Amino acid sequence: MQLFVNIIVLSSIYALIACGYVLIYRVSRVLNLAHGELMMLGSYLLLTTASSFSGHPAAAIAAAVVLSLTVGVLVYVFLMRKMTGEMALAAVLTTVALGILLRGLMVLIWSAQQQYPGQALGFSNPAIALPGGGRISTFAALLVLATALTYAALFFFLRFGRWGVRMRAAGQNPLLAAQRGINLHAVYALAWGLSTLTGSIAGMLISLDSGLTNTMVIIGLKAFPAALVGGLDSLAGALVGALIIGAAEVLSIQYIDPLLSDVVPFLILIAMLVVRPWGLFGTREELDRV
Amino acid sequence: MRPSIVVAAALAAGISGSASAQDAYVVGITAALTGPPASTYAPAMDALRIYLDGVNARGGINGKKVNLVIADDSAEPSKAAANAKKLLTQDNAVLLINASLSSTYAPVVAEAKNAGVPLLFASSVCPRDVYPPANEGQFCTTAFASTYDSRAALAFVKETAKEQVKIGFSAMAIPLSRGEMEFAAKQAALLAMAALPIEVIPPPTADYTPFATKLKDAGANWVFSWAPWVTQVRTFEALRRLDWKGDFITWAHLEAEGELKRIKDPKLFVIGANALFEDNLPIQKEIAEANKKAGSKYPPEQMTEGWIAGMVIEAALKGAGWPATAAKIQASMSNLKVDLKGLRGGPIEWTKDNHFRTKQYYRIYKWDGSKIAVVKDWYSYDVK
């Protein structure tokens, strides 16, 4: 049972992070390599709001969520907007530069030491006993729940929401979408905002569960194979990819060698790139555009 | 932007004051002030800066100021090499300090050796070359010491355990940590403990529970971890979340004191060579006051390692006199004894052949229900 719980928790972490990669790529064809840093920024924002709204955890969390969404929109407005129409590679390199800048700034502002947003908010993180003998921490359980809700919300938003349909249209054919009167910049800004928000939620929940250090950024990168294995333009693919990567990691820790867990995601990724480069649920056309 | 942030930004960029001033002792530092392992090194370097600022405010050493030039290497060997070259050739440092990952050592050692400048490892792990018979140009003040730490920790486990010890090991997937845990596993077997397989955890890991699950399933009643703090504490907390009831002993890194107070678990033991601030020594009050006055971002209890480095550097430069040359400083360091005023169990003593210390002292602490308490007072091992 514990093995199953471990797989679900790790897969949920990767899935929640991976959907941010997919959202931006699906809409604007940009691979956001600063996603890990933006995720970590969300956690630091929670740390800051926790001290600003001392004694009011709900307000602190709400403020951090709003700030994360705003940061994503601002990244697009002040940085990525200038990349619109440029080569995809230029935009990707811009995100690399953004990541380096954010990493440095976060150390300078919040220092390099380990922090605990949960402590600042006055939360404890007791373990919950599950039927079958498994155990899960409260925030890990919340993370699993948040992942399920996020994917469900994104599914309905993209399928039925007015702005969701616009996002899909902009992703499929930006020229045609613009000719139909869709404000592409607004759509792209929304995609960046939502992507940063989902990443930040993942970062906040991870840091509430086990603390916050500046190594979190690498966890963001470890979710990248999940998005690629599933297909970079497919949210369902990100979910399945995260499950495959999460299960492979946990099973290799348990039955083969813990060290292998660091390599397994990339072995799966390489195998997928050889056999089906566009991923399990991706489309061949999207890969050609890359 | 707050002034402290501006200062930190300047430090991170390797910007310094009048670095080329030749009427001062120029000490160059390449340190991991940013990058994943920065939490280990940045507080120590902040403490060193505060200590030497205090020395300068009191009139300097031998009537001369100490000019500290700090360059960030982000724990990257290529940056560390470039920093070392710049510090030695442009800033004319007469003493070089490395406070970064062991992967940066080779290029920094090479640069220091070429320039004939002594190299001090402060807050970074002591390399083999500082132990007897020591390399003439390398020295170390850092508290932790491979093999000695495991011997001291396991000796404590042996004398404390009331039942047959079945001990698990948790390492980070870096050569140093793995090597130490492999040594510890062999040592445990010699002490008639049942040594379980070592859990080697990649850095960083999103969830430590799968590793903890394996340790628990193996039936460990003790776990020993010697790794960066994040691996140590997250393994422990994951074990507790799995309802593991055993004892956990781990190295007392800079973060240990604050973490003992946060976790409040009476079966979490930290073994270290530095006194925790719970001792309330006069020198610890001095550190706390200096920390407050300087407006440091780091808590005073994380400053001991850097403070000790500062005390040793002050003594070394004092012994070298003025005008200082690298050779004179190296000669001074090769015959040095510094009273650490209780920050460790005894002095740091360097001889011609021993640039680590002649005795390594240990103390063990835990949370006793209301405060941090000494579980086992200073005990020592001769370093030969």
Contacts between the chains, C-beta under 8 A, distances in Angstrom:
chain1	res1	chain2	res2	distance
A	2	B	209	8.0
A	2	B	213	5.3
A	2	B	242	7.2
A	3	B	213	7.2
A	5	B	209	7.8
A	6	B	207	7.1
A	6	B	209	5.3
A	6	B	210	4.6
A	6	B	213	6.1
A	9	B	207	5.6
A	9	B	209	6.7
A	10	B	206	6.2
A	10	B	207	5.0
A	10	B	210	7.1
A	13	B	206	4.8
A	13	B	207	6.4
A	14	B	206	7.4
A	103	B	34	6.9
A	104	B	12	6.7
A	104	B	34	5.8
A	107	B	12	7.3
A	107	B	33	7.4
A	107	B	34	4.7
A	107	B	38	6.0
A	107	B	42	7.6
A	108	B	5	5.6
A	108	B	8	5.0
A	108	B	9	5.5
A	108	B	12	6.4
A	109	B	5	6.4
A	111	B	42	7.0
A	111	B	297	4.3
A	111	B	298	6.5
A	112	B	33	7.5
A	112	B	34	7.2
A	112	B	38	3.4
A	112	B	39	4.4
A	112	B	42	4.5
A	112	B	43	7.8
A	113	B	39	4.8
A	113	B	42	7.7
A	113	B	43	6.6
A	113	B	255	6.9
A	113	B	298	6.3
A	113	B	302	7.1
A	114	B	39	5.9
A	114	B	229	6.9
A	114	B	230	6.4
A	114	B	233	8.0
A	114	B	255	6.0
A	116	B	262	6.8
A	119	B	262	6.4
A	125	B	241	7.9
A	127	B	240	7.8
A	127	B	241	4.3
A	127	B	242	7.3
A	127	B	243	6.8
A	129	B	243	7.9
A	135	B	241	6.2
A	135	B	242	5.5
A	135	B	243	6.1
A	136	B	241	8.0
A	137	B	241	5.0
A	140	B	207	7.4
A	140	B	209	7.6
A	206	B	206	6.7
A	210	B	207	7.8
A	210	B	208	7.0
A	210	B	234	5.5
A	210	B	237	6.7
A	210	B	238	7.8
A	211	B	230	7.8
A	211	B	233	7.8
A	211	B	234	7.3
A	213	B	36	7.9
A	213	B	39	6.2
A	213	B	204	7.4
A	213	B	230	5.6
A	214	B	34	7.9
A	214	B	35	7.7
A	214	B	36	6.3
A	214	B	38	6.4
A	214	B	39	7.4
A	215	B	36	4.5
A	215	B	203	6.6
A	215	B	204	3.8
A	215	B	230	6.8
A	216	B	204	7.0
A	218	B	36	6.9
A	218	B	203	7.8
A	218	B	204	5.2
A	219	B	204	6.0
A	219	B	205	7.9
A	219	B	206	4.7
A	222	B	206	6.6
A	249	B	210	7.4
A	250	B	210	4.8
A	253	B	210	4.4
A	253	B	211	6.2
A	253	B	214	6.5
A	254	B	210	6.6
A	254	B	213	7.2
A	254	B	214	6.2
A	258	B	199	5.5
A	258	B	200	5.2
A	258	B	201	6.3
A	258	B	202	7.6
A	258	B	211	6.0
A	258	B	214	7.3
A	259	B	173	5.8
A	259	B	200	5.2
A	259	B	202	6.7
A	261	B	202	6.4
A	261	B	205	8.0
A	261	B	210	7.6
A	262	B	173	6.7
A	262	B	202	3.7
